[in-house]
Each structure stands twice: as C-alpha cells, then as structure tokens.
Amino acid sequence: MNQIYVKADFENQIGGLTVDMGFGANIKTYRIELNERFTRFLSLQDIDRTIPVVHVYTATEWSPWNSLTLYPGFTSQFTLDMPITFEPRLRIAWQPGGSEATQVSAAAGRYVQTHSGISDERDAGTVFTAYKPVGVNDPLPSAVHGLLGFNHRFEKGVSFNIEGYIKRHFNIPVSKWTPEPRLEIETALANGLTYGFDLRLSLESAQAYASASYGFSLSEYEAVSGDLGAWIDQPVFRYSPAHDQRHKLNLTGGYSFAGFHVDARWELGSGKPFTEIFGYDFYFRLPFENPGVDPGQARILYSEPYNGRMPWYHRLDLSVSRDFSPGRSSVIECQLGVINAYNRRNIFNYDYGVLERVDQTPILPYLSLRWVL
C-alpha cells in the first residue's frame, strides 16, 4: 500500500475559545499481486485500486470551572465511492478540589476506517498481511469507544493510575474460513466487543525508578456462520480473535550510580488464540490426477476455529549503559545487555507441515555503541 498525504491545520479564536481545525487528503494506492508461490494458500485475486480520502476535523478546549475541562472534537472523512463519516469525540478531565495531584477522566468517541488488513489468523505466528480497501457496497468498519480513568500522584514520586475501557466494533472485515491452509482475500463481516482495564504503580527518584503494570483485556467477535464459511453447528459463531490477550504484566526498574545506569524489565503474557489441527489427508486434483496411480498431495485440515491458546510467555531483559565524552562536542553512548536472560523457551509458531516448534529469541547478549557528534 502506497500513499501521498497532505495536511493543513489552523487555529482560530471563536467566542473566547481556541478552536483547532484542519483538513487533509490521503491518496492511497492498494496493490495486491499474488503469484504462483501463494496459489496453495490464497484466493488468487489481484487488487489495484487508488482511493483519495479527504478528512476534516475540529477540536477545542473549554473549562467551565477551574477543576473541570472538556475537550470536544469532531472528525469526518469521505471518498468518491464511500459515504461521509460522522465521528464525534469527547474527553472530560476533572481535578477534585482543583488539585493537580488527582485527576478523573472520561472519554468517548466513534471511529471509522476505510481499509482493512487481512491475514491468516489461524496461524498464530503469521507475518503476512494483505491490505485492501473496503468494498464499494460494503459498510465501513466502525467502533464506539468508552473510557474511564483515575490518576493520583502521591508524595516522594509515587503515582497510581487505573483505566477501564469498552469498545464496540461493527462490520469488521475478517477472512472467510476454510478447513484448509488458505488465506481468503474475500471477507465476511463480524461484530465485536472488547473490554478491560489497565493499572500502573510507579516510583521515581533522582537515582532510581520502578514500575509495575497489569492489563486485562477480553475480545470477542461474532459472525453468521454461513457468511464466515465456518463448518460449525451454531448459526452465529462467537470466538476470540487472534489478538485477544487476557493478561499482561510488566515489571521495570532502573538505578544510576557512578555514571552507570542499570535497567531491568520482566514481562509476562498469557497465550493468544490459534486454531488446532483436525488431522491430515491426501487430496487429488480431479480429473487431472488418477487416484489409482497418483499418491495425491498431503494437506492439513484445521479443527474448529480458534479453539486453542498458545502457552504463556515471559522474559527478562537486563542492560547497563554509560556515556563517554572523548571530546567537547561528541558523546559515545555504550550499552551492554542481554535479552531473555534466563533463556526461556517462548514459542513463536508451530510448523504443522513438518511438526516442528519455532521459538522466539533465546538468550542473546549484545553490545551497542553510538557516537553522537
């Protein structure tokens, strides 16, 4: 996907308020050319389409009281063959008692997009994504977001933040389902619901910092089984998409002494959904192959969509760094570290074709030098 982007921003005073507004044009060219390498895995449909997208926006800030600030905004985008979108947004920030140490915030808005990225989400380690514009007669994907947060800064550099959110998705393009390993450029439409929360506790001082954060998220999509092509019994299929990660924990810390800076980071994450295999068989391309003579070609058959989860993931990274000044106007930044310090085997993918597990990076020491003039 190639694009040319032009943007203009303005600031005006209207009724005592500072109003930001602007417009832009984004000319996107989508090209998908699938050669014979992909014929076993993709629906062979080339796409070559250029779409100019024009958008306008306006936003302002209004404080009816010293402790309350409203941030209303509005965005709209349109193309030659797609309807004009209506995307209002609003954020509210309240500081109880006028204190800057505590803030309660809420936000809501509608968001629309004009393209989608399609990948074979049955493969938990896939890196291939085909970007395509929304069809002329298809509804635009949209989402309504809601957020509520609380932040408080204690004394001695301690701060706490918690934020909850909910997102309702509509008309999500998802690749149609087949029991064979094949990416479908043709899509079906799904609706979805995502909700969760993030919390963070941090400590900062002149020489050290530390933070702990935890996030919980749940995503669920639903689509008509006939449209999706799934070979399942229920008329409406509900599933957790491949990006659904329920739990994520991060612990970070650092300390500075004698010109050195030591950093440590440990992260833990629950497994994401993937589709288990049902079995293997041999198929024949009739009438080109003769079952009485030809052995056929082996193929993989997938089970019910997204019925498994990858194992949990965790990793520790360590580093120590220091800057040196060989001259008055130059600095050499040095860093020595190790990725995956305790050599944890974290799975990246499982190759069903050869029944072989593919892991992420094992223990990896590194040395980085950067000369800044």
Buried (B, 14 or more C-beta within 10 A) or exposed (E): BEEEEEEEEEEEEEEEEEBBBBBBEBBBEBEBEBEEEBEEBBBEEEBEEEBEBBBBBBBBBEEEEEBBBBBBBBBBBBBEEBEEBEBEBEBBBBBEEEEEEBBBBEBBBBBBBBBBEBBBBBBBEBEEEBBBBBEEEBBBBBBEBBBBBBBBBEEEBBBEBBBBBBBBBBBBBBBBBBBEBBBBBEBBBBBBBBBBBBBBBBBBEEEBBBBBBBBBBEBBBBBEBEBBBBBBEEEEBEBBBBEBBBBBBBBBBBBBEEEEBBBBBBBBBBBBBBBBBBEEEEEEEEEEBEEEEEEEEEBBBBBBBBBEBBEEBEBBBBBBBBBEEEEEEEEBEBBBBBBBBEEBEBBEBBEBEEEEEEEBEEEEEEEEEEEEE
